[in-house]
């Protein structure tokens, strides 16, 4: 018994119970709503459960990696990600008009997913390395490190992933002390460059923005997703229509209902009360991340924990916003709820990093 007890204590030593519990409830809610969204297709739910099991195992491994080792991985991981993105641009597989995937051996990978963690890791390492003498030049170098993968991902095109990586990188810049005046100047410059950015966008990306302003101008085309999702969200009312009873879902009006628009399924079946419960669970995860950020012992770990936490918030905000019709449709899944193995692994890798930062307080300066 003492041996089993010691082994158990060793297994859970670097897991944060509060964070794991809140994330686990979100994942359980995801399985419940996925069963309805997939028309009671048990194999789809089983597949997602396998994805979750693999992601949880990877999270546990990451939680046991000390943060100083994470810092050493920053440069090689970023270089690997950039190399893979360049390979995608040259040799990637084209699917539905987008070049996002790369065949490696017997499988294919989406390198842009790797950059969701590699970019903030690289920026946090760079700022930590130059913490004692941070100058405007350092912020310019960091901005260039952020811009390089963004241009490659935007070119694929993959606007949703580009938005998330831009957010994760910006959060590191912000937490590293970027001046409010510089941020205001960048915002003005961005607004001034809007016509140029508009001309660089693909036609479908322009349609998404125009559809946000008036989805009824193309109700069977570009506006279809927004119209159907807002109908589903509104028809849920206070208490929802009940599990497995959503008409928008089961009459096949909702598109992408197991992935990007799973929140519309949830809202229709569980209503405002269910949405409040879901929001509370996200707030618990994000709140715990903020506590870990505040208690992080080094500059590197504060930047990483803050970026991971705020990026998770961005995931949830962008997905709920596009489903509710207040943001353009950009293909961002609902974190820990939407179907998908790659995003689940990426998210739980981030939570594993948070747990590592929380449970390895004695760090060696790298």
C-alpha positions as CSV (number, residue, x, y, z in Angstrom):
1,X,0.0,0.0,0.0
2,X,2.7,2.6,0.9
3,X,4.4,1.8,-2.5
4,X,1.1,2.3,-4.4
5,X,0.5,5.5,-2.4
6,X,4.0,6.8,-3.3
7,X,3.5,6.0,-7.0
8,X,0.1,7.8,-7.0
9,X,1.6,10.9,-5.3
10,X,4.4,10.9,-7.9
11,X,1.8,10.7,-10.7
12,X,-0.1,13.7,-9.5
13,X,2.8,15.7,-8.0
14,X,2.9,18.2,-10.9
15,X,-0.8,18.3,-11.7
16,X,-2.8,21.3,-10.5
17,X,-6.1,19.9,-9.2
18,X,-8.2,23.0,-9.5
19,X,-7.1,23.6,-13.1
20,X,-7.6,19.9,-14.1
21,X,-11.0,19.8,-12.4
22,X,-12.4,22.8,-14.3
23,X,-10.9,21.8,-17.6
24,X,-12.2,18.2,-17.1
25,X,-15.8,19.6,-16.6
26,X,-15.5,21.5,-19.9
27,X,-14.3,18.4,-21.7
28,X,-17.1,16.4,-20.2
29,X,-19.6,19.1,-21.4
30,X,-18.0,18.8,-24.8
31,X,-18.6,15.0,-25.0
32,X,-22.3,15.5,-23.9
33,X,-23.0,18.2,-26.5
34,X,-21.0,16.4,-29.2
35,X,-23.2,13.3,-28.8
36,X,-26.2,15.5,-29.8
37,X,-24.3,17.5,-32.4
38,X,-23.2,14.3,-34.1
39,X,-26.8,12.9,-34.2
40,X,-26.1,10.4,-31.4
41,X,-23.1,9.0,-33.3
42,X,-21.3,7.1,-30.5
43,X,-18.2,6.4,-32.6
44,X,-17.6,10.2,-33.0
45,X,-17.9,10.6,-29.2
46,X,-15.5,7.7,-28.7
47,X,-13.0,9.2,-31.1
48,X,-13.1,12.5,-29.2
49,X,-12.6,10.6,-25.9
50,X,-9.5,9.0,-27.4
51,X,-8.3,12.5,-28.5
52,X,-8.9,13.7,-24.9
53,X,-7.0,10.7,-23.4
54,X,-4.0,11.3,-25.6
55,X,-4.1,15.1,-24.9
56,X,-4.3,14.5,-21.2
57,X,-1.3,12.2,-21.3
58,X,0.7,14.8,-23.2
59,X,-0.5,17.4,-20.6
60,X,0.8,15.2,-17.8
61,X,4.2,14.9,-19.5
62,X,4.4,18.6,-20.1
63,X,3.5,19.3,-16.5
64,X,6.5,17.2,-15.4
65,X,8.9,19.2,-17.6
66,X,10.6,22.0,-15.5
67,X,10.1,25.5,-17.0
68,X,13.8,26.1,-17.5
69,X,13.8,23.2,-19.9
70,X,10.9,24.8,-21.7
71,X,13.0,27.9,-22.2
72,X,15.8,25.8,-23.7
73,X,13.3,24.4,-26.2
74,X,12.1,27.8,-27.4
75,X,14.6,28.5,-30.2
76,X,14.7,24.9,-31.7
77,X,10.9,24.7,-31.6
78,X,10.5,28.0,-33.3
79,X,13.0,27.2,-36.0
80,X,11.4,23.8,-36.6
81,X,8.0,25.5,-36.9
82,X,9.3,28.1,-39.4
83,X,10.9,25.4,-41.4
84,X,7.7,23.4,-41.5
85,X,5.7,26.4,-42.5
86,X,8.1,27.1,-45.4
87,X,7.8,23.5,-46.4
88,X,4.0,23.8,-46.4
89,X,4.2,26.9,-48.7
90,X,6.5,24.9,-51.1
91,X,5.1,21.3,-50.9
92,X,2.0,21.4,-48.8
93,X,-1.2,19.6,-49.8
94,X,-4.0,21.8,-51.2
95,X,-7.5,21.1,-49.7
96,X,-10.6,23.2,-50.2
97,X,-8.5,26.0,-51.8
98,X,-6.1,26.2,-48.8
99,X,-2.5,24.9,-48.4
100,X,-2.2,24.1,-44.7
101,X,-1.2,20.4,-44.4
102,X,2.2,18.7,-44.9
103,X,2.7,14.9,-45.3
104,X,5.4,13.5,-43.0
105,X,5.9,9.8,-43.4
106,X,2.6,8.0,-43.1
107,X,0.6,10.9,-41.7
108,X,0.0,14.6,-42.3
109,X,0.5,17.5,-39.9
110,X,-0.7,21.1,-39.7
111,X,2.5,23.1,-38.7
112,X,0.6,26.3,-37.9
113,X,-0.8,24.5,-34.8
114,X,2.7,24.1,-33.5
115,X,3.3,27.9,-33.7
116,X,0.4,28.6,-31.3
117,X,2.8,27.6,-28.6
118,X,6.2,28.0,-30.3
119,X,5.7,31.8,-31.0
120,X,4.8,32.9,-27.4
121,X,7.6,30.5,-26.1
122,X,10.1,32.1,-28.4
123,X,9.1,35.6,-27.5
124,X,9.1,34.9,-23.8
125,X,12.6,33.4,-24.1
126,X,13.8,36.4,-26.0
127,X,12.5,38.9,-23.6
128,X,13.8,36.9,-20.6
129,X,17.2,36.8,-22.2
130,X,17.2,40.6,-22.6
131,X,15.3,41.5,-19.5
132,X,18.0,43.6,-17.9
133,X,18.4,45.9,-20.9
134,X,15.0,45.9,-22.7
135,X,14.9,48.7,-25.3
136,X,12.6,49.6,-28.2
137,X,14.9,47.6,-30.5
138,X,14.1,44.5,-28.6
139,X,10.3,45.0,-29.1
140,X,11.0,45.5,-32.8
141,X,12.9,42.2,-33.0
142,X,10.1,40.5,-31.1
143,X,7.5,41.9,-33.5
144,X,9.5,40.6,-36.5
145,X,9.7,37.2,-34.9
146,X,5.9,37.3,-34.6
147,X,5.3,38.7,-38.0
148,X,7.3,36.1,-39.9
149,X,5.0,33.1,-39.1
150,X,1.9,35.2,-39.4
151,X,2.7,36.1,-43.0
152,X,3.2,32.4,-43.9
153,X,0.0,31.3,-42.2
154,X,-2.0,34.2,-43.6
155,X,-0.8,33.2,-47.1
156,X,-2.1,29.6,-46.7
157,X,-4.8,31.1,-46.0
158,X,-5.8,30.3,-42.4
159,X,-7.2,33.5,-40.8
160,X,-8.4,31.8,-37.6
161,X,-5.0,30.4,-36.7
162,X,-3.3,33.6,-37.7
163,X,-5.6,35.5,-35.3
164,X,-4.8,33.2,-32.4
165,X,-1.1,33.3,-33.0
166,X,-1.2,37.1,-33.3
167,X,-3.0,37.3,-30.0
168,X,-0.6,35.0,-28.2
169,X,2.4,37.0,-29.5
170,X,0.8,40.4,-28.7
171,X,0.1,39.2,-25.1
172,X,3.8,38.5,-24.6
173,X,4.7,41.9,-26.0
174,X,2.1,43.6,-23.7
175,X,3.2,41.7,-20.6
176,X,6.8,42.4,-21.3
177,X,6.0,46.1,-20.9
178,X,5.3,47.5,-24.3
179,X,4.4,51.2,-24.0
180,X,0.7,52.2,-24.3
181,X,1.8,55.0,-26.6
182,X,3.5,52.5,-28.9
183,X,0.4,50.3,-28.9
184,X,-1.8,53.3,-29.7
185,X,0.5,54.3,-32.5
186,X,0.4,50.7,-33.9
187,X,-3.4,50.8,-33.7
188,X,-3.5,54.1,-35.7
189,X,-1.0,52.6,-38.2
190,X,-3.2,49.5,-38.5
191,X,-6.3,51.5,-39.2
192,X,-4.4,53.6,-41.8
193,X,-3.2,50.3,-43.4
194,X,-6.7,48.8,-43.5
195,X,-7.2,49.6,-47.2
196,X,-4.0,47.8,-48.0
197,X,-4.9,44.8,-45.8
198,X,-8.3,44.7,-47.5
199,X,-6.7,44.4,-50.9
200,X,-4.5,41.5,-49.7
201,X,-7.5,39.6,-48.4
202,X,-9.0,36.7,-50.3
203,X,-12.5,37.1,-51.7
204,X,-14.0,34.8,-49.1
205,X,-12.3,36.7,-46.3
206,X,-13.8,40.0,-47.5
207,X,-17.2,38.3,-47.8
208,X,-17.0,37.2,-44.2
209,X,-16.5,40.8,-43.0
210,X,-19.2,42.2,-45.2
211,X,-21.5,39.4,-44.1
212,X,-20.9,40.4,-40.4
213,X,-22.3,43.8,-41.2
214,X,-25.4,42.4,-43.0
215,X,-25.7,38.6,-43.1
216,X,-29.1,38.9,-44.9
217,X,-27.4,40.2,-48.1
218,X,-26.4,36.5,-48.9
219,X,-28.6,34.3,-46.7
220,X,-27.9,31.1,-48.6
221,X,-24.2,31.8,-49.1
222,X,-21.7,33.7,-47.0
223,X,-24.4,34.8,-44.5
224,X,-25.8,31.3,-44.0
225,X,-23.5,30.3,-41.1
226,X,-24.2,33.5,-39.1
227,X,-28.0,33.5,-39.6
228,X,-28.4,29.8,-38.6
229,X,-26.2,30.0,-35.6
230,X,-27.9,33.2,-34.2
231,X,-31.3,31.5,-34.7
232,X,-30.0,28.5,-32.7
233,X,-28.6,30.7,-29.9
234,X,-31.7,32.8,-29.7
235,X,-34.2,29.9,-29.9
236,X,-32.6,28.3,-26.8
237,X,-34.3,30.9,-24.6
238,X,-33.7,30.7,-20.8
239,X,-33.6,27.0,-20.1
240,X,-33.0,25.6,-23.7
241,X,-35.0,23.0,-25.7
242,X,-33.4,20.1,-23.9
243,X,-30.6,17.7,-24.8
244,X,-31.0,16.0,-28.2
245,X,-34.0,18.3,-28.9
246,X,-32.5,21.2,-30.8
247,X,-34.4,21.7,-34.1
248,X,-31.7,23.7,-35.8
249,X,-29.2,20.9,-35.0
250,X,-31.3,17.8,-35.9
251,X,-33.0,19.3,-38.9
252,X,-29.5,19.9,-40.3
253,X,-29.7,23.7,-40.5
254,X,-26.5,24.3,-38.5
255,X,-23.2,23.9,-40.4
256,X,-20.0,22.6,-38.8
257,X,-22.0,21.8,-35.7
258,X,-19.4,19.4,-34.1
259,X,-16.5,21.8,-34.5
260,X,-16.7,25.6,-35.0
261,X,-20.4,26.0,-34.3
262,X,-20.8,23.5,-31.4
263,X,-21.6,26.5,-29.1
264,X,-24.8,27.1,-31.2
265,X,-25.8,23.5,-30.5
266,X,-25.1,23.9,-26.8
267,X,-27.0,27.2,-26.6
268,X,-30.1,25.8,-28.3
269,X,-30.3,22.8,-26.1
270,X,-29.2,24.3,-22.7
271,X,-30.2,27.9,-23.1
272,X,-29.0,30.9,-21.1
273,X,-28.7,28.9,-17.9
274,X,-26.4,26.4,-19.6
275,X,-24.4,29.2,-21.2
276,X,-23.8,30.8,-17.8
277,X,-22.6,27.5,-16.4
278,X,-20.2,27.2,-19.4
279,X,-18.9,30.7,-18.9
280,X,-18.3,30.1,-15.2
281,X,-16.2,27.0,-16.1
282,X,-14.1,29.1,-18.5
283,X,-13.7,31.8,-15.9
284,X,-12.5,29.2,-13.4
285,X,-9.8,28.0,-15.9
286,X,-8.8,31.6,-16.9
287,X,-8.9,32.8,-13.3
288,X,-6.6,30.0,-12.2
289,X,-4.3,30.8,-15.0
290,X,-4.2,34.4,-13.9
291,X,-3.3,33.3,-10.3
292,X,-0.5,31.1,-11.7
293,X,0.8,34.1,-13.8
294,X,0.8,36.3,-10.7
295,X,2.7,33.8,-8.7
296,X,5.2,32.8,-11.4
297,X,8.7,33.2,-10.1
298,X,10.6,34.4,-13.2
299,X,10.1,36.8,-16.0
300,X,10.0,34.0,-18.5
301,X,7.3,32.0,-16.6
302,X,5.2,35.1,-16.1
303,X,5.2,35.9,-19.8
304,X,4.4,32.3,-20.8
305,X,1.7,31.8,-18.2
306,X,0.0,35.1,-19.1
307,X,0.1,34.4,-22.8
308,X,-1.3,30.9,-22.5
309,X,-4.1,32.2,-20.2
310,X,-5.1,35.1,-22.3
311,X,-4.9,33.1,-25.5
312,X,-7.4,30.6,-24.0
313,X,-9.7,33.6,-23.3
314,X,-9.3,34.7,-26.9
315,X,-10.2,31.2,-28.2
316,X,-13.5,31.2,-26.2
317,X,-14.3,34.9,-26.9
318,X,-13.7,34.6,-30.7
319,X,-15.7,31.4,-31.0
320,X,-18.7,32.6,-29.0
321,X,-18.5,36.0,-30.8
322,X,-18.6,34.5,-34.3
323,X,-21.5,32.1,-33.3
324,X,-23.5,35.0,-31.8
325,X,-22.9,37.1,-34.9
326,X,-20.8,39.9,-33.4
327,X,-17.5,38.7,-35.0
328,X,-16.6,37.4,-38.5
329,X,-16.5,33.6,-39.0
330,X,-12.8,32.7,-38.8
331,X,-12.8,29.0,-38.0
332,X,-11.8,29.0,-34.3
333,X,-13.0,26.0,-32.3
334,X,-14.6,26.3,-28.8
335,X,-11.7,25.4,-26.5
336,X,-11.9,22.0,-24.8
337,X,-15.5,21.5,-26.2
338,X,-15.3,21.4,-30.0
339,X,-14.4,18.1,-31.8
340,X,-10.8,17.8,-32.9
341,X,-7.6,16.2,-31.8
342,X,-5.0,18.8,-32.9
343,X,-6.7,21.7,-31.0
344,X,-7.3,19.5,-28.0
345,X,-3.6,18.6,-27.8
346,X,-2.5,22.2,-28.3
347,X,-4.8,23.5,-25.5
348,X,-3.8,20.8,-23.0
349,X,-0.2,21.3,-23.8
350,X,-0.7,24.9,-22.7
351,X,-2.4,23.8,-19.5
352,X,0.4,21.4,-18.9
353,X,2.8,24.4,-19.2
354,X,0.7,26.3,-16.6
355,X,0.9,23.3,-14.3
356,X,4.6,23.0,-14.7
357,X,5.0,26.7,-13.9
358,X,2.8,26.3,-10.8
359,X,4.5,23.2,-9.4
360,X,8.1,23.9,-10.2
361,X,8.7,27.0,-8.1
362,X,12.4,26.7,-7.7
363,X,13.9,27.6,-11.1
364,X,17.4,28.0,-12.5
365,X,17.9,31.2,-14.4
366,X,18.6,30.3,-18.1
